[in-house]
Amino acid sequence: MSDRSVVSGAVTTDVDGGGAGEIPALAPRADFPILAREVNGKPLIYLDSAASSQKPTQVLDAMDTFARTSYSNTHRGAYTLAEEATGAYERARKQVARFINASSVREVIFTRNTTESINLVARTWAEANLRPGDTVLTTEMEHHSNIVPWQLAAERTGARVDYVPLTDDGELDQAAYERLLETAKPKLVALTQMSNVLGTLPPVKEMIAKAHAMGALALLDGAQSVPHLPVDVRALDCDFLAFSAHKMLGPTGIGALWGRRELLEAMPPFLGGGSMIREVKMSGSTWADLPQKFEAGTPAIIEAVGLGAAVAYLSALGMEQVRAHEHALTRYALERLATVPEIRIFGPGAEARGGTISFTLGDIHAHDLATLLDRDGIAIRAGHHCAQPIMDRYCIPATARASFYVYSTSSEVDALAEALERAHGVFAL
Ligand SMILES: Cc1ncc(COP(=O)(O)O)c(C=O)c1O
């Protein structure tokens, strides 16, 4: 795996945009083979990275090379390939730990994705700690992954789930948050660090400090933040952080849960089976140390190598630069899209959000819009984005959503705006 082209690519202009006044891609677009394809006879404009990002050659090659040369199961063999595979898998864990500034590599648990990471906490921590009448506080802004596991945990334990409401402009209502901390005295606050619909970046550091001051733990849903911002678990002082590789240039099938070591050590196991045990007797079993206690069964080994390569790629770009690039693009997009007739853009201004923009266009259904844009080779998402409470809050069935990443450019934003103007014209007839 090499990050060479990332570093050199940061200064390329012609293939990556870069005409006067244009915001070019941060990463070399040539690193992303899929961006060279056409869709419906038009160059692909991929504006759906919030759902899943594309993978650079460096990630694809790392997985391919590993699978071709060093693949075997991990942790179990005394032969060369097993040692190489275990080494590669554990190296990926170290890369992830460094990427989020974990104090120990043992605090990084590999899971399938953000959803599984949150479910892990909502099964093990919640069942060991929640009692009837206790509260878990989440928000109206969450992806279903940070709502449903808590509802299920509440059903199992007799606890209840409360929600911090959204304001009209797509922020979390901070006064209501403070009131809920006072009145509900939650055991845990489960918060997104960036909304996958509104793009909102809630002030999570302050919110975590307030939760701690009231004796609550804080879990962050980092599905949209870890790929796009510098995330430092020690600086944030959170207790758990969940994220997915496939939204950060890596493969599907692997994600991570970071947790504070003492919390993870006190939690019962999640899934039972091979690899997570110290000793199994017919009378009962004992558990392996962290992180293996939470990694039952054969893990996603090739995918871990891909996640490690994705982290290396993003680190070479620099997460401050990733954030700056998407901020510039978002500011530009909010201005440009605002000129499209009858557009309604949801969420706060560029300063308080990441590179995800949800909108409606007149009374055109979001799915029709996405289908029409696909004819121009433009991929956007339409629907409730697994966040139905947000749709209910704004009394809409669905939104269209464009989302940016390191390979996105302002000319793609222009193409989107022009396609929306054409769509408006078609439906206005
Ligand atoms: C904010 C947020 N949380 C959780 C998830 C769930 O991620 P995954 O499907 O990878 O588990 C997503 C996916 O879109 C998301 O955007």
PDBQT file of the ligand as one rigid body, heavy atoms in Angstrom, charges set to zero:
ROOT
HETATM    1  C1  LIG A 501     -25.085   8.813  11.052  1.00  0.00    +0.000 C 
HETATM    2  C2  LIG A 501     -25.129   7.365  10.692  1.00  0.00    +0.000 A 
HETATM    3  N1  LIG A 501     -25.158   6.457  11.663  1.00  0.00    +0.000 NA
HETATM    4  C3  LIG A 501     -25.178   5.144  11.404  1.00  0.00    +0.000 A 
HETATM    5  C4  LIG A 501     -25.164   4.681  10.124  1.00  0.00    +0.000 A 
HETATM    6  C5  LIG A 501     -25.185   3.206   9.874  1.00  0.00    +0.000 C 
HETATM    7  O1  LIG A 501     -23.998   2.820   9.246  1.00  0.00    +0.000 OA
HETATM    8  P1  LIG A 501     -23.834   1.324   8.765  1.00  0.00    +0.000 P 
HETATM    9  O2  LIG A 501     -24.952   1.048   7.822  1.00  0.00    +0.000 OA
HETATM   10  O3  LIG A 501     -22.485   1.300   8.123  1.00  0.00    +0.000 OA
HETATM   11  O4  LIG A 501     -23.916   0.477   9.984  1.00  0.00    +0.000 OA
HETATM   12  C6  LIG A 501     -25.152   5.581   9.062  1.00  0.00    +0.000 A 
HETATM   13  C7  LIG A 501     -25.206   5.123   7.667  1.00  0.00    +0.000 C 
HETATM   14  O5  LIG A 501     -25.663   5.813   6.782  1.00  0.00    +0.000 OA
HETATM   15  C8  LIG A 501     -25.113   6.964   9.361  1.00  0.00    +0.000 A 
HETATM   16  O6  LIG A 501     -25.084   7.881   8.389  1.00  0.00    +0.000 OA
ENDROOT
TORSDOF 0
